[in-house]
Amino acid sequence: MNKGKLWTKEFTLVSLINFLIMMVYFSLIVTIAPYTVEEFNVSTSIAGLVSGIFIIGSLIGRLITGRIIQDKGSKKILLVGLIFFIITTALYYTAINLPLLLISRLLHGIAVGVASTAAGTIVAQVIPRKRQGEGISYFSMTAILGSAIGPFIGMLFMRNSDFAMILLFNLILAIICLVISFTMNIPMYQLSNKNQDKGAKGLKLSHFIEPNAVPISFVALIIGFAYSGIMSFLSIYTEEIQLVEAGGLFFPVYAIFVLILRPFTGKWMDQKGPNIIVYPCLIIFALGMLLFSQADQGVTLLVAAVLIGLGYGNFISVVQAIAIKETPPDRVGLATSTYFISYESGLGVGPFLLGFLIPITGYRGLFLAMVFVILVSILLYYILHGKKERVSSQSREKKKLISKKLISYNLPQSGASIE
């Protein structure tokens, strides 16, 4: 059965835009804190604030975008977001003191939130409905590539040049994104009259959040919280356990093994449903976190990176696809925004809250505690989505079986359809 073409010009170009945005994002994430300490002679906690305020800005941008994108159109919002992205990238050059740097980071985060939410919405619109899982998996690979290449380039510039060169490189990437966006032809997805009438009457939570996407997005928040400790404390942890060299290879190894499995998980989800992916991914993630918490050799740490890549890295793309599939087509923008707001809230709030536990548990104890958080999330997924998905999957299989039997007897199928 023809499920529709996936690799269209629009899908390819918006994926490229997302990759470049993520490169800018992650190249700054790894360099802004040491730059702040060196340039303004502040503590590491203040440098962490400069780094983390970006995520607050991103959440603000996603919240705003989720509300207006369905009225204004995803391409128009992408163009506005990318123009703002260029302006805020250039704004770093004016950050001659700490308050200005904080403002620049906040505004830059808003720009990234707007542009990346619009890009995610466009992808959901151009992917054939029956290939959502596969398409989202390929699209999310661009973020994985950006998270691996961005930090590498950022650190390369920091060692061989200065922060101004990083900004120039990022500014060029931002301009390239805008140029690419002008070549895309994205259809306008209008709201139904019913939804337009609702939108005209004041402000409601449903104007900013997609209710159908909330349950699965909450699971993403918990898993993002569990992972945030690795993202924030990896360098300190590996220095403490004297595995700095292996720590430097953690994210490249993680990214490689996400990319190996990612093309297949989307197809399996479309064919068999998300449960067949989600449960194994969460179990593998828990095992990876357990190894990570007890690592005393470089090879153990890198095996943990493999397991975390296979588990966490593939879980995140499947959850995003679930959020979109649960949502009517005219509210895909809100679903995308809801998912990222929840997920990034876990990533953003996690380091702050986990920081209070470190003096009590130590780093090993902290990461061991995250194993239990992941195991609890398995039960949470079952309650919020997995149980319903299991019933839906059984219903689909029954319909397919009935259809096959009717076809074998050359009988009319009377409403039994092959999905």
C-alpha positions, 0 to 999 in steps of 0.5 A: 500500500502506498503510504505517501512520499516522505522525502519531499523537498519541504521535508528535506529543507526543514530538516536541514534548518532544524539541524543548523538551529541545533548546531547553533544551540549546542555550540553555545551550550558548551561554550557560554558558561566557560566564556562567562566565567573567564570574561566576567569573572563570575562564579560557576553558579552564575555561569550556569544561570547564563546557560540555563536562562536560554531554556526559559526563553525557549519555553516562552517562545514555544508557548507563544508559538503554539498559540499563534501558529495555527492562525498565522501559518507555520511558514510565516512563523518560521520566517519571523522566528528565523529573522529574530534568530539572526538578530538575537545571534548578532545581539551577543556582540553587544553583551559587554556586561553580565545583564546584557548577556543574560538578556541576549541569552533569554531573547536568543532562547525565545527565537530558537523556541519560535523557529524550532516549534515552527519547523517541527509543525511544518514537518508534521504537516508535510509527513504523510499521516501513515508515516508520522513515526518514521518521518518524526524519527528522521527529523529528530535525527537532525537534533541528534546530529546537531547535539554531536557536531555543535559542541565539537565545533564550539570547543574547537573554536574555543581552543583555536580562536575566541568566542567572537569567531563562534558568534560569527560562525553561528550568525552565518548558519542563522542567515543560511537558515533564513535563505533556505526557508524562502525556497519552501512551499508550505500549505496553509493549515486553517482552523475549522470554523468551530475552532475559530469561533472558540479562539475568538472568545477570550483566553483558555488553556487549550489556546496554548496547550493541546490537551490530547498531547498532555499525558504523553508529554508529561512522561517526556518531562519525567524522562527529560528530568532523569536525563538532565543530570547527565547533560549538566554534570557529565564533565564534573562527574567524569573528572571526579571518577577520573574518566575524563577521556572517556567522558569526552567521547560520551556524547559522540558515542551516544549520538552514533548509536541513536542514529543507527537505530533511529531509522528503524524505530519510526517504521516499527512504530507505524507498523506495530504501534509505539508500545513495542518501542517505548517499553524496551527503550525505557528498560534499556535507558534504565540499564544504561543509567545504572552502568553510568552510575557505577562506572569505574572504567572508560569502557563501562562509561562508553557502554552506558553511552551506547545503552542510553543512546539506544534507550533514551535517544529513541524514546524521545522521538517516539514520544514526539510522534505519539503527541502528534498522532493523538492530535487533530491536524489543525492543532499539530502546532499546539501539540508540538509546542506542548511536547517541547514545553514539557520535555524541555521543562524537565531538562531545564528544571532538572539540574537545578533540583538535582543540584540540591541532592548532590551534597547528600547523595554524591554523583553516583547516588544521584544517577542511581536514584535516576534509575528508579525515576526511569522505572517509575516512568514505565508504569506512568507510561502504561497508565497514561498511554500504553494501556489505551494503545494496547487496546487500540493495537488489538482492535487494529489487528482484529480488523486486519484479520477480519479483512484478510478472511473476507478477502480470502472468501471474496466477500464484501468487507462492509466497513472492515478496513486495512489500516 
